[in-house]
Amino acid sequence: MVDTRMSLTFTVRNNPGRYALLLGSGTSTEAGIPTGWDVVSSLIKRVAAIDGESIDDDTNLTDWYKDNYEERATYENLIGGIAKNQTERRSLLEGFFEPTNEEANRDEKTPTDAHQSIAWLVDNDYIDVILTTNFDQLLEEALRDQGVNPVVISGEESARGAEPLGQQDAVVVKVNGDYKETNIKNLSSELETYSEPMQKIIDRVFQEYGLIVCGWSGKHDTRLRQSLQECETHRYSTFWTHYSELGDVASELVAHRDGFTIKNEGATSFFTDLRDRVQALEGAEEGEPLTTAVARERVKRYLPREEHKIDLADLVGETAQRVSEEVHDQDRFPLKSEKLDDDFSVQDRCQDYGAIMRPLLVEVMTCEYWGEDTANSGKNPVSDAISMVTPSHSPDRTWTTLLNDLRRYPATLAMYSAGIAGMAADNWDLVSSLVTHPIEMPRSSQDVPVNHLHPRRLTGAVGRGFDRGSAEKELRTAMKGTIQELAMEFFNSESSYERAFENFEVLFDVMWYAETDGDHIVSLGTTYWGEGIERVEKQIEEQQDEWPPIRTGVLDLSNDEVVEILEDVRDDFR
């Protein structure tokens, strides 16, 4: 039976960036770091010693301080009273959180294997967001040692100015503050509220991410616990790890999240084991294609960061190379009718091509939808990928014309996927580059994509007239279904997807007619009817020269010329 640790391993591996860590003091105490309460207690005792007061072990320290100094024993009051400026405050606190030479030699107050394992998970795109109640900077240190420069949110101001979590690679949210900023939350009353900007971030994490909880009991952080209880909907699972017996509060929170529990031997044991398991799973999968979820998340990580420009190109290029080798494997996909199975059908071959293409389709759609205002648009990798899967040479054996023409189907599928996503996001500059960028063709020639990837080009061997129109419609319908399954994250309904598919279909048909003059078309096989053309005609009427396909150079035509072509299209599918 698959245990919870195994389930967590596959979950982390197959859902990169979808899980956040929630870390409590148990993650830092293994390094010898005191808790916030330990710091306050020590400072109160030092103040008492200076005043010559003796405090019994059973004395309530915060009550004693308030009775004697007529103020609450907050972190700010204690530090502000003892150290009068920032330099003095930092020197005072370094003794609690920074290692002496002797402590460093004993690996105390330095990043543990737990911190280093977490840093590896972040660096390899498995974890993007970390909520922590800890005040120390061991996690940030481990991340920087790994080559990751984290975004740290530790108070109201940094929370207010933070970019959306989904647009950042490594975010550490220190919900109770950072010791260097003297804004630590320690007392029960302080833990009852967060600033509005911080609360919004916490709520979003609990709603949109799965959780891996370690070193946190849920008992003392009142508002954080309530936030978890108030979260009624969440998209992913919760895995709650615990060293000792799970307390009542934690048990209630696990039940509320329908979560899973994992007994561990401490943070170091848990996170090193998780890292090792994920690495082992990576090794077992080496050479296997990326899942669509992994492909999608990697593209999303690479798009916003200039330093990932090469990574994005490599990712899309390697995926395109792999699927190109598969779809053009003539042993797997014979091109001569004599070698086909008795039950062969064009629909089955298109379906098989589509299954192989799934990771690449997700990558090009993600680039086209999100790439307009990012550091890396993905424009060149997408165009290069489509060229790569387009047959650039004749088969090395004899072939049947229909089967040879169908070799273009994977590239057509990629072209439609990217075009639909780009149009859905109004990324018309990317769409323009996509449909006008020359692709490699046999005999070292280049040509615009529509001349070789339009569905009409794939069905010439069927014949003319209604037979060809029917075959073309079946091919387009197959594309529509394959793409829809992968594209729905970009659309709020099936009908909005269908409109987007039809809009690109109409655009590509207009481009085909413009290149070929639409001669000799008896029956055009489309998935749209008159309403699809009417929708485009209305856009042209309203926007005139600002209609995006004309404005961005997708079509080198006037408004009137486009309208005339649309009339021809309407006539040909009647």
C-alpha positions as CSV (number, residue, x, y, z in Angstrom):
1,M,0.0,0.0,0.0
2,V,1.3,3.5,-0.9
3,D,2.0,5.4,2.4
4,T,1.5,9.1,3.0
5,R,5.2,9.9,2.5
6,M,5.1,8.2,-0.9
7,S,2.0,10.2,-1.8
8,L,3.7,13.4,-0.7
9,T,6.7,12.7,-2.9
10,F,4.6,12.2,-6.0
11,T,2.5,15.3,-5.1
12,V,5.5,17.6,-4.8
13,R,7.1,16.2,-7.9
14,N,4.0,16.5,-10.1
15,N,2.7,19.8,-8.7
16,P,5.7,22.1,-8.8
17,G,5.0,25.5,-7.2
18,R,1.5,24.5,-6.0
19,Y,2.5,23.7,-2.4
20,A,3.7,26.2,0.3
21,L,5.6,25.4,3.4
22,L,4.3,26.4,6.8
23,L,7.2,26.3,9.2
24,G,7.1,26.8,13.0
25,S,9.8,27.1,15.7
26,G,10.5,23.3,15.4
27,T,12.4,24.0,12.2
28,S,14.8,26.5,13.9
29,T,15.2,25.1,17.4
30,E,17.1,22.2,15.9
31,A,19.8,24.8,15.0
32,G,19.9,26.1,18.6
33,I,17.8,29.2,17.7
34,P,15.7,30.5,20.6
35,T,12.0,31.0,20.2
36,G,10.5,34.5,20.5
37,W,9.3,33.7,24.0
38,D,12.8,32.5,24.9
39,V,14.2,35.9,23.9
40,V,11.6,37.9,25.8
41,S,12.1,35.7,28.9
42,S,15.8,36.1,28.8
43,L,15.6,39.9,28.5
44,I,13.1,40.2,31.4
45,K,15.5,38.2,33.6
46,R,18.4,40.4,32.5
47,V,16.4,43.5,33.4
48,A,15.5,42.1,36.8
49,A,19.2,41.2,37.5
50,I,20.3,44.7,36.7
51,D,17.8,46.1,39.2
52,G,18.9,43.5,41.7
53,E,15.6,41.7,41.6
54,S,15.3,37.9,41.9
55,I,12.6,36.1,40.0
56,D,11.4,32.6,41.0
57,D,11.0,30.0,38.4
58,D,7.3,29.8,38.8
59,T,6.8,33.6,38.4
60,N,4.8,34.8,35.4
61,L,7.5,36.9,33.7
62,T,5.2,39.2,31.7
63,D,3.0,39.9,34.7
64,W,6.1,40.7,36.8
65,Y,7.5,43.0,34.2
66,K,4.2,44.9,33.8
67,D,3.8,45.2,37.6
68,N,7.3,46.6,38.0
69,Y,7.6,48.8,34.9
70,E,4.0,49.7,34.2
71,E,4.2,48.7,30.5
72,R,3.6,45.4,28.6
73,A,6.5,43.1,28.1
74,T,6.5,43.5,24.3
75,Y,9.5,43.0,22.2
76,E,9.6,46.6,21.2
77,N,9.3,47.9,24.8
78,L,12.1,45.6,26.1
79,I,14.5,46.2,23.2
80,G,13.7,50.0,23.1
81,G,14.3,50.3,26.8
82,I,17.6,48.4,26.8
83,A,19.1,49.5,23.5
84,K,18.5,53.1,22.5
85,N,19.5,53.0,18.8
86,Q,19.5,50.6,15.9
87,T,23.1,49.7,16.2
88,E,22.8,48.8,19.9
89,R,19.6,46.9,19.3
90,R,21.2,44.8,16.5
91,S,24.2,44.1,18.7
92,L,21.9,43.0,21.5
93,L,19.9,40.6,19.3
94,E,22.9,39.1,17.5
95,G,23.7,37.2,20.7
96,F,20.4,35.4,20.4
97,F,20.4,34.7,16.6
98,E,23.9,35.0,15.3
99,P,26.5,32.3,16.2
100,T,29.7,33.0,18.0
101,N,32.8,31.4,16.6
102,E,32.5,28.6,19.0
103,E,28.8,28.0,18.1
104,A,29.6,28.1,14.4
105,N,32.3,25.5,14.9
106,R,29.6,23.3,16.6
107,D,27.2,24.1,13.7
108,E,24.9,25.9,16.0
109,K,22.7,28.8,14.8
110,T,23.7,28.0,11.3
111,P,21.4,26.5,8.6
112,T,20.7,22.8,9.2
113,D,20.2,20.1,6.7
114,A,16.5,20.9,6.9
115,H,17.1,24.5,5.7
116,Q,19.4,23.2,3.0
117,S,16.9,20.6,1.8
118,I,14.2,23.3,1.7
119,A,16.6,25.5,-0.3
120,W,17.0,22.7,-2.8
121,L,13.3,22.2,-3.2
122,V,13.0,26.0,-3.9
123,D,15.9,26.1,-6.3
124,N,14.4,23.2,-8.3
125,D,11.0,24.9,-8.6
126,Y,9.1,22.6,-6.3
127,I,8.4,25.2,-3.6
128,D,7.8,28.9,-4.2
129,V,6.2,30.2,-1.0
130,I,7.2,29.6,2.6
131,L,5.2,30.9,5.6
132,T,7.2,30.9,8.8
133,T,6.6,32.0,12.3
134,N,10.4,32.1,12.9
135,F,12.4,35.4,13.4
136,D,15.8,34.1,12.4
137,Q,17.4,34.3,8.9
138,L,18.7,30.7,8.6
139,L,16.3,30.0,5.7
140,E,17.3,33.0,3.8
141,E,20.9,32.2,4.3
142,A,20.4,28.6,3.1
143,L,18.6,29.9,0.0
144,R,21.4,32.3,-0.9
145,D,23.9,29.6,-0.4
146,Q,21.9,27.6,-3.0
147,G,22.0,30.6,-5.4
148,V,18.5,31.7,-4.7
149,N,17.8,35.3,-3.8
150,P,14.5,35.2,-1.9
151,V,11.8,37.9,-1.6
152,V,11.3,38.4,2.1
153,I,8.0,39.7,3.4
154,S,8.3,40.4,7.1
155,G,5.9,43.2,8.0
156,E,3.2,45.5,6.8
157,E,5.2,47.6,4.5
158,S,6.9,44.8,2.7
159,A,3.6,43.0,2.5
160,R,1.9,46.0,1.0
161,G,4.5,46.4,-1.7
162,A,4.8,42.7,-2.6
163,E,4.1,41.5,-6.1
164,P,1.6,38.7,-6.6
165,L,2.9,35.4,-5.2
166,G,2.4,33.6,-8.5
167,Q,4.9,36.0,-10.2
168,Q,7.8,35.3,-7.9
169,D,10.2,32.4,-7.6
170,A,11.0,32.3,-3.9
171,V,9.0,34.1,-1.3
172,V,9.6,33.8,2.5
173,V,6.7,35.3,4.4
174,K,7.8,35.9,8.0
175,V,4.3,36.3,9.6
176,N,5.7,37.2,13.0
177,G,8.4,39.5,11.9
178,D,12.2,39.5,11.6
179,Y,14.5,40.0,14.6
180,K,16.6,42.6,12.7
181,E,13.5,44.8,12.3
182,T,12.4,44.6,15.9
183,N,8.9,43.9,14.8
184,I,8.5,40.5,16.3
185,K,5.2,39.2,17.6
186,N,5.6,37.3,20.9
187,L,2.8,37.8,23.3
188,S,-0.7,36.2,22.9
189,S,-2.2,39.7,22.4
190,E,0.2,40.4,19.6
191,L,-0.5,37.1,17.9
192,E,-4.2,37.9,17.6
193,T,-4.0,40.2,14.6
194,Y,-2.0,40.8,11.5
195,S,-1.9,44.0,9.3
196,E,-4.3,43.9,6.5
197,P,-1.6,43.5,3.8
198,M,-0.1,40.6,5.7
199,Q,-3.5,39.0,6.3
200,K,-4.3,39.1,2.6
201,I,-1.1,37.2,1.8
202,I,-1.8,34.6,4.4
203,D,-5.4,34.1,3.2
204,R,-4.2,33.7,-0.4
205,V,-1.7,31.1,0.5
206,F,-4.2,29.1,2.5
207,Q,-6.7,29.3,-0.4
208,E,-4.6,28.8,-3.4
209,Y,-1.7,26.5,-2.3
210,G,-1.4,23.1,-0.7
211,L,0.3,23.1,2.6
212,I,3.2,21.1,4.0
213,V,3.4,21.9,7.8
214,C,6.4,21.3,9.9
215,G,7.4,22.4,13.4
216,W,4.2,24.2,14.1
217,S,1.6,23.2,16.7
218,G,-1.0,25.8,15.8
219,K,-1.5,26.4,19.5
220,H,0.0,29.8,20.2
221,D,-0.3,31.7,16.9
222,T,-3.9,32.6,17.4
223,R,-4.7,34.6,14.2
224,L,-2.7,32.3,12.0
225,R,-4.7,29.4,13.4
226,Q,-8.0,31.2,12.9
227,S,-7.0,32.1,9.3
228,L,-6.5,28.4,8.6
229,Q,-9.9,27.6,10.2
230,E,-11.7,30.3,8.3
231,C,-10.4,29.1,4.9
232,E,-13.3,27.1,3.6
233,T,-12.0,26.3,0.2
234,H,-8.5,25.2,-0.9
235,R,-7.3,23.7,-4.1
236,Y,-4.7,21.3,-2.9
237,S,-4.1,18.9,0.0
238,T,-2.5,19.5,3.4
239,F,0.3,17.4,4.8
240,W,0.9,18.0,8.5
241,T,4.1,16.5,9.9
242,H,4.6,16.1,13.7
243,Y,7.4,15.0,16.0
244,S,5.5,14.3,19.2
245,E,1.9,13.3,19.5
246,L,-0.4,15.5,17.4
247,G,-2.1,18.0,19.8
248,D,-5.8,18.8,19.9
249,V,-5.5,22.1,18.0
250,A,-3.4,20.5,15.2
251,S,-5.8,17.6,15.0
252,E,-8.7,20.0,14.5
253,L,-6.8,21.9,11.8
254,V,-5.9,18.7,10.0
255,A,-9.5,17.6,10.0
256,H,-10.7,21.0,8.8
257,R,-8.4,20.8,5.8
258,D,-9.1,17.1,5.2
259,G,-5.4,16.7,5.6
260,F,-2.9,13.9,6.0
261,T,-0.5,13.4,8.9
262,I,3.1,12.2,8.8
263,K,5.1,11.3,11.9
264,N,8.7,12.5,11.7
265,E,11.9,12.5,13.7
266,G,12.3,16.3,13.4
267,A,12.6,18.9,10.6
268,T,16.0,17.7,9.4
269,S,14.9,14.1,9.1
270,F,11.7,15.1,7.3
271,F,13.0,17.5,4.8
272,T,16.2,15.6,3.9
273,D,14.0,12.5,3.4
274,L,11.6,14.5,1.2
275,R,14.5,15.9,-0.9
276,D,16.0,12.5,-1.3
277,R,12.7,10.9,-2.3
278,V,12.0,13.7,-4.9
279,Q,15.5,13.3,-6.3
280,A,15.1,9.5,-6.5
281,L,11.8,10.0,-8.4
282,E,13.5,12.4,-10.8
283,G,16.1,9.8,-11.5
284,A,13.5,7.1,-12.1
285,E,11.8,9.4,-14.6
286,E,14.9,10.5,-16.4
287,G,14.3,10.3,-20.1
288,E,10.6,10.2,-19.7
289,P,8.5,13.2,-21.0
290,L,7.6,16.0,-18.6
291,T,4.0,15.9,-17.3
292,T,1.9,18.7,-18.5
293,A,1.7,20.1,-15.0
294,V,5.5,20.2,-14.6
295,A,5.9,21.7,-18.1
296,R,3.4,24.4,-17.4
297,E,4.9,25.5,-14.1
298,R,8.4,25.6,-15.4
299,V,7.4,27.9,-18.2
300,K,5.6,30.2,-15.7
301,R,8.7,30.3,-13.6
302,Y,11.0,31.1,-16.5
303,L,8.9,33.8,-18.2
304,P,9.2,36.6,-15.6
305,R,13.0,36.4,-14.9
306,E,15.6,37.5,-17.4
307,E,18.2,35.1,-15.9
308,H,15.9,32.2,-17.0
309,K,15.9,33.2,-20.7
310,I,18.3,30.4,-21.6
311,D,16.4,27.9,-19.3
312,L,13.1,28.8,-21.2
313,A,14.7,28.3,-24.6
314,D,16.3,25.0,-23.5
315,L,13.0,23.7,-22.0
316,V,10.9,24.4,-25.0
317,G,13.6,23.3,-27.4
318,E,14.3,20.0,-25.7
319,T,10.6,19.2,-25.5
320,A,10.2,20.1,-29.2
321,Q,13.2,17.9,-30.1
322,R,11.8,14.9,-28.2
323,V,8.3,15.1,-29.6
324,S,9.6,15.7,-33.1
325,E,11.6,12.5,-32.9
326,E,8.6,10.6,-31.7
327,V,6.0,11.9,-34.2
328,H,8.4,11.4,-37.1
329,D,9.4,7.9,-36.2
330,Q,8.4,5.9,-39.3
331,D,8.4,2.6,-37.5
332,R,5.8,3.9,-35.0
333,F,3.9,5.9,-37.6
334,P,4.3,4.1,-41.0
335,L,3.9,6.3,-44.1
336,K,3.0,3.6,-46.5
337,S,-0.5,2.2,-46.6
338,E,0.7,-1.4,-47.0
339,K,2.2,-1.3,-43.5
340,L,-0.9,0.0,-41.7
341,D,-3.0,-2.0,-39.3
342,D,-6.4,-3.2,-40.7
343,D,-8.2,-0.9,-38.3
344,F,-6.1,2.2,-39.1
345,S,-8.0,5.5,-39.1
346,V,-6.9,9.1,-39.6
347,Q,-8.7,10.0,-36.4
348,D,-6.6,7.5,-34.4
349,R,-3.4,8.8,-35.9
350,C,-4.3,12.4,-35.0
351,Q,-5.2,11.3,-31.5
352,D,-1.8,9.5,-31.2
353,Y,0.0,12.6,-32.4
354,G,-1.9,14.8,-30.0
355,A,-1.0,12.6,-27.0
356,I,2.7,12.9,-27.8
357,M,2.4,16.7,-28.3
358,R,0.7,17.4,-25.0
359,P,3.7,18.8,-23.0
360,L,4.8,21.0,-26.0
361,L,1.3,22.3,-26.5
362,V,1.1,23.3,-22.8
363,E,4.5,25.1,-23.1
364,V,3.7,27.1,-26.2
365,M,0.2,28.0,-24.9
366,T,1.7,29.2,-21.6
367,C,4.3,31.3,-23.4
368,E,1.8,32.9,-25.7
369,Y,-0.8,33.6,-23.0
370,W,1.5,35.0,-20.3
371,G,4.5,36.1,-22.3
372,E,3.5,39.6,-23.4
373,D,4.7,41.7,-20.4
374,T,7.4,39.4,-19.1
375,A,11.2,39.5,-19.2
376,N,11.2,36.5,-21.5
377,S,8.3,36.5,-24.1
378,G,9.0,33.0,-25.3
379,K,8.5,34.3,-28.9
380,N,11.5,32.8,-30.4
381,P,11.4,29.4,-28.6
382,V,7.7,29.0,-29.7
383,S,8.4,29.7,-33.3
384,D,11.5,27.5,-33.3
385,A,9.5,24.7,-31.7
386,I,6.9,24.8,-34.4
387,S,9.7,24.7,-37.0
388,M,11.2,21.8,-35.3
389,V,8.1,19.6,-35.4
390,T,7.3,20.6,-39.0
391,P,8.7,18.0,-41.4
392,S,11.8,19.6,-42.9
393,H,12.7,16.8,-45.2
394,S,11.0,14.1,-47.2
395,P,10.6,10.7,-45.7
396,D,13.6,8.3,-46.2
397,R,11.3,5.6,-47.5
398,T,8.4,5.5,-50.0
399,W,5.2,6.9,-48.7
400,T,1.5,7.4,-49.2
401,T,0.6,11.1,-49.9
402,L,-2.1,11.3,-47.2
403,L,0.1,9.8,-44.5
404,N,3.0,12.1,-45.5
405,D,0.7,15.1,-45.4
406,L,-0.5,14.1,-41.9
407,R,3.1,14.5,-40.6
408,R,2.3,18.2,-40.6
409,Y,-0.5,17.7,-38.1
410,P,1.6,18.0,-34.9
411,A,3.0,21.4,-36.1
412,T,-0.5,22.5,-37.1
413,L,-1.7,21.5,-33.6
414,A,1.1,23.5,-32.0
415,M,0.3,26.5,-34.2
416,Y,-3.4,26.5,-33.3
417,S,-2.6,26.0,-29.6
418,A,-0.2,29.0,-29.5
419,G,-2.4,31.2,-31.6
420,I,-5.6,30.6,-29.6
421,A,-3.7,31.3,-26.3
422,G,-2.1,34.4,-27.7
423,M,-5.4,35.8,-29.0
424,A,-7.2,35.0,-25.8
425,A,-4.7,37.1,-23.9
426,D,-4.7,39.9,-26.6
427,N,-0.9,39.3,-27.1
428,W,-1.1,40.3,-30.7
429,D,2.6,41.0,-31.1
430,L,3.3,37.5,-30.2
431,V,0.5,36.2,-32.5
432,S,1.9,38.2,-35.3
433,S,5.4,36.8,-34.8
434,L,3.9,33.3,-34.6
435,V,2.0,33.3,-37.8
436,T,4.5,35.3,-39.9
437,H,7.8,33.7,-38.7
438,P,9.1,31.5,-41.6
439,I,9.4,27.8,-40.9
440,E,11.9,25.4,-42.3
441,M,10.7,23.3,-45.2
442,P,12.2,20.5,-47.4
443,R,15.2,21.3,-49.5
444,S,16.4,23.9,-47.0
445,S,13.6,26.4,-48.0
446,Q,11.5,28.6,-45.7
447,D,7.9,29.7,-46.0
448,V,5.2,31.3,-43.9
449,P,3.4,28.8,-41.7
450,V,-0.1,29.1,-43.3
451,N,1.1,27.7,-46.6
452,H,2.1,24.4,-45.0
453,L,0.3,24.1,-41.8
454,H,-3.3,25.1,-42.7
455,P,-5.7,22.2,-42.3
456,R,-6.5,22.4,-46.0
457,R,-2.9,21.6,-46.7
458,L,-3.1,18.3,-44.8
459,T,-6.2,16.9,-46.6
460,G,-5.2,17.3,-50.3
461,A,-4.9,13.6,-50.9
462,V,-8.5,13.0,-49.9
463,G,-9.7,14.4,-53.1
464,R,-11.8,17.4,-53.9
465,G,-15.3,18.6,-53.1
466,F,-17.3,17.4,-50.1
467,D,-15.0,14.5,-49.3
468,R,-12.1,16.8,-48.7
469,G,-14.3,19.3,-46.8
470,S,-15.5,16.5,-44.5
471,A,-12.0,15.2,-43.8
472,E,-10.9,18.8,-43.1
473,K,-13.7,19.3,-40.6
474,E,-12.8,16.0,-38.8
475,L,-9.2,17.1,-38.5
476,R,-10.2,20.5,-37.1
477,T,-12.6,18.9,-34.7
478,A,-9.9,16.6,-33.5
479,M,-7.6,19.6,-32.9
480,K,-10.4,21.4,-31.0
481,G,-10.8,18.6,-28.6
482,T,-7.1,18.0,-28.0
483,I,-6.4,21.7,-27.3
484,Q,-9.5,22.2,-25.1
485,E,-8.4,19.7,-22.6
486,L,-5.1,21.6,-22.0
487,A,-6.3,25.1,-22.5
488,M,-9.1,25.5,-20.0
489,E,-7.0,27.3,-17.4
490,F,-7.0,30.3,-19.8
491,F,-10.8,30.4,-20.2
492,N,-13.7,30.7,-17.8
493,S,-16.1,28.5,-19.8
494,E,-16.3,26.0,-22.6
495,S,-18.1,28.5,-24.7
496,S,-15.4,31.1,-24.3
497,Y,-12.8,28.5,-25.4
498,E,-15.0,27.6,-28.5
499,R,-15.2,31.3,-29.5
500,A,-11.4,31.6,-29.2
501,F,-10.8,28.5,-31.3
502,E,-13.2,29.8,-33.9
503,N,-11.6,33.2,-33.9
504,F,-8.2,31.8,-34.7
505,E,-9.7,29.4,-37.2
506,V,-11.3,32.3,-39.1
507,L,-8.0,34.3,-39.0
508,F,-6.0,31.3,-40.3
509,D,-8.6,30.8,-43.1
510,V,-8.4,34.4,-44.1
511,M,-4.6,34.0,-44.3
512,W,-5.0,30.9,-46.4
513,Y,-7.4,32.6,-48.8
514,A,-5.0,35.6,-49.0
515,E,-2.1,33.3,-50.0
516,T,-4.0,31.0,-52.4
517,D,-6.8,33.3,-53.6
518,G,-9.2,30.6,-52.4
519,D,-9.3,29.1,-55.8
520,H,-10.8,25.7,-56.4
521,I,-12.3,25.4,-52.9
522,V,-15.6,23.6,-53.3
523,S,-16.3,22.8,-49.6
524,L,-14.3,24.3,-46.7
525,G,-14.5,22.1,-43.6
526,T,-14.7,24.3,-40.5
527,T,-16.0,24.0,-37.0
528,Y,-17.6,27.4,-37.2
529,W,-20.6,28.7,-39.2
530,G,-21.9,32.1,-40.2
531,E,-21.8,33.4,-36.6
532,G,-18.1,33.0,-36.5
533,I,-17.6,35.2,-39.5
534,E,-20.2,37.7,-38.4
535,R,-18.3,38.1,-35.1
536,V,-15.2,39.0,-37.0
537,E,-17.0,41.3,-39.4
538,K,-18.4,43.2,-36.4
539,Q,-14.9,43.6,-34.9
540,I,-13.6,45.0,-38.2
541,E,-16.6,47.4,-38.4
542,E,-16.0,48.7,-34.9
543,Q,-12.2,48.8,-34.9
544,Q,-11.4,49.6,-38.5
545,D,-7.6,49.9,-39.0
546,E,-7.2,49.2,-35.2
547,W,-8.4,45.7,-35.7
548,P,-5.4,43.8,-34.2
549,P,-4.7,41.5,-37.1
550,I,-4.3,44.5,-39.4
551,R,-2.7,46.8,-36.8
552,T,0.0,44.3,-35.8
553,G,0.8,43.0,-39.4
554,V,-0.7,39.6,-39.1
555,L,-2.6,40.4,-42.3
556,D,-1.2,42.6,-45.0
557,L,-4.7,43.5,-46.1
558,S,-7.1,46.4,-45.9
559,N,-10.4,46.2,-44.0
560,D,-12.3,45.9,-47.3
561,E,-10.1,43.1,-48.5
562,V,-10.6,41.1,-45.3
563,V,-14.4,41.5,-45.6
564,E,-14.3,40.3,-49.2
565,I,-12.3,37.2,-48.2
566,L,-14.8,36.5,-45.4
567,E,-17.6,36.6,-48.0
568,D,-15.7,34.0,-50.1
569,V,-15.2,31.8,-47.0
570,R,-18.9,32.1,-46.2
571,D,-19.8,31.0,-49.7
572,D,-17.4,28.0,-49.6
573,F,-18.8,26.4,-46.5
574,R,-22.4,26.7,-47.5
